[in-house]
Amino acid sequence: MTFADEARSYCAFIEHAVELDVGRRLAMARMHLLRLYQAALALPEVEPPDDVEAGPSPERPRGWAGFGDLDGYWEVFDPYEQDEPVGGSLSDDLLDVYADVRRGLDLWDRDVPKEAASWEWRFHLEAHWGDHAVDALRALHRACARV
């Protein structure tokens, strides 16, 4: 599958996650997020086309159910610094990934050069959603073991 296919699959999961019980939601989140991250690592490094901009961030999906008591978790933000743990949120992580990926997918579906979407996805992988994805994967792995 291409990154666009994985992005579409991830976004569809997020948009319909409310229909799943929390155990299935956790398992599916882990699977979709891992596939998305893996596919993102193969995105080409391209220059953004001139005069093409992504639209605004999408709204949070209606009825987002979160993960109950398993939504919050602890992490060390930078594993190369001796910092205190900070609180994280699976919902925040997954929805931030969703917002960045959905904006790129909306570009992909528009009549603009595909490089615009590829650049959007790659840039935000490195600048923002990649951190949310890897932080969430560890928490999802542990959460799946608890349900």
C-alpha positions in Angstrom: 0.0 0.0 0.0 1.1 3.6 -0.7 1.3 6.2 2.0 -1.9 7.8 0.6 -3.6 4.4 1.1 -2.4 4.1 4.7 -3.3 7.7 5.4 -6.8 7.1 4.0 -7.1 3.9 6.1 -5.9 5.7 9.3 -8.3 8.6 8.8 -11.2 6.3 8.2 -10.4 4.4 11.4 -10.2 7.7 13.4 -13.5 8.9 11.9 -15.3 5.6 12.8 -13.4 4.6 16.0 -16.4 5.5 18.2 -18.2 2.5 16.8 -15.7 0.1 18.4 -15.4 -1.0 22.0 -12.3 0.3 23.8 -10.3 -3.0 23.5 -10.9 -3.1 19.7 -10.2 0.6 19.4 -6.9 0.2 21.1 -5.8 -2.7 19.0 -6.9 -1.1 15.8 -5.2 2.2 16.7 -1.9 0.4 17.3 -2.2 -1.5 14.0 -3.1 1.6 11.9 -0.6 3.9 13.6 2.3 1.4 13.1 1.4 0.9 9.4 1.1 4.7 8.9 4.5 5.4 10.5 6.2 2.6 8.6 4.8 3.9 5.3 5.8 7.5 6.2 9.4 6.5 6.5 9.4 5.8 2.7 8.0 9.2 1.7 10.2 11.0 -0.7 12.0 14.1 0.3 10.6 16.7 -2.1 10.4 20.4 -2.3 7.0 22.0 -1.8 5.4 23.2 -5.0 4.9 27.0 -5.3 1.5 28.4 -4.6 0.0 25.3 -3.1 -1.1 25.4 0.5 -2.8 22.8 2.7 -6.2 23.8 4.1 -7.0 24.3 7.8 -6.8 21.5 10.3 -9.9 19.3 10.2 -12.3 19.3 13.1 -12.2 16.6 15.7 -14.3 13.6 14.6 -17.8 13.7 16.1 -18.3 11.5 19.1 -14.6 10.7 19.6 -14.7 8.3 22.5 -11.1 8.3 23.6 -9.7 5.4 25.7 -11.2 5.9 29.2 -8.8 5.3 32.0 -6.1 4.2 29.5 -6.1 7.5 27.7 -3.5 9.2 29.9 0.1 7.9 30.2 3.5 8.9 31.4 6.6 9.4 29.1 10.0 11.0 29.0 9.8 13.5 26.2 13.5 13.3 25.2 15.1 10.0 26.0 18.5 11.6 25.7 17.9 14.0 28.5 17.5 13.2 32.2 14.0 14.7 32.4 11.1 14.0 34.7 8.2 12.1 33.1 5.4 14.2 31.6 1.8 13.3 30.9 0.7 12.2 27.5 -2.8 11.5 26.0 -3.5 8.8 23.5 -6.5 10.8 22.2 -4.3 13.9 21.8 -1.6 11.9 20.0 -3.9 10.1 17.6 -6.0 13.2 16.8 -2.8 15.3 16.2 -1.6 12.6 13.8 -5.0 12.6 12.2 -5.1 16.4 11.7 -1.6 16.5 10.0 -2.3 13.4 7.9 -5.8 14.5 6.9 -4.5 17.9 5.6 -2.1 16.1 3.4 -4.7 13.6 2.2 -7.0 16.6 1.3 -4.2 17.9 -0.8 -3.6 14.5 -2.4 -7.3 14.5 -3.5 -7.2 18.0 -4.9 -6.1 18.8 -8.5 -2.6 19.9 -7.4 0.8 18.3 -7.8 1.2 15.1 -5.7 4.5 16.5 -4.4 2.4 19.0 -2.4 0.9 16.2 -0.3 4.1 14.3 -0.1 5.9 17.4 1.2 3.1 18.1 3.7 3.2 14.6 5.1 7.0 14.3 5.3 7.5 17.8 6.8 4.9 17.2 9.5 6.2 13.7 10.2 9.6 15.2 11.1 8.2 18.4 12.8 5.2 17.1 14.6 3.1 14.0 14.1 6.1 11.6 14.1 6.7 12.3 17.8 3.0 11.8 18.6 3.0 8.5 16.7 6.0 7.0 18.4 4.9 8.2 21.9 1.4 6.7 21.3 2.8 3.4 20.0 4.5 2.6 23.3 1.4 3.5 25.3 -0.8 1.6 23.0 1.4 -1.5 23.3 1.0 -1.4 27.1 -2.7 -0.4 27.0 -3.5 -3.4 24.8 -1.9 -5.7 27.4 -4.3 -4.3 30.1 -7.6 -4.9 28.4 
